[in-house]
Amino acid sequence: MNRVYVCSCFGITEQQVREHADKGACTPRQIASACKAGTDCGSCVRRIQALLGRGACPRRELADQGEPGVLSAEIPALAQSRAA
């Protein structure tokens, strides 16, 4: 299997970013909350943006407004990180 790393700092692959996006993460900040990608040196943030694309995300507007709990039930890693 050929793994394409997006985030070298935390060893996050394109596939992992796509999986988090499938679970509801719509922005690089939500990806970072789910797996830490983009939180160290930041060089991967543009690649994450490209992977997420500019498609419609039904929860993006609520999440961007800081609506509590918008994604926490859908992204287990995000819920766990907030509980810690």
Sequence and secondary structure as in RCSB ss.txt:
>XXXX:A:sequence
MNRVYVCSCFGITEQQVREHADKGACTPRQIASACKAGTDCGSCVRRIQALLGRGACPRRELADQGEPGVLSAEI
PALAQSRAA
>XXXX:A:secstr
    EEETTTTEEHHHHHHHHHTT  SHHHHHHHH TTSSS TTHHHHHHHHTT   TTHHHHHTT TTTTTTT 
HHHHHHHH 
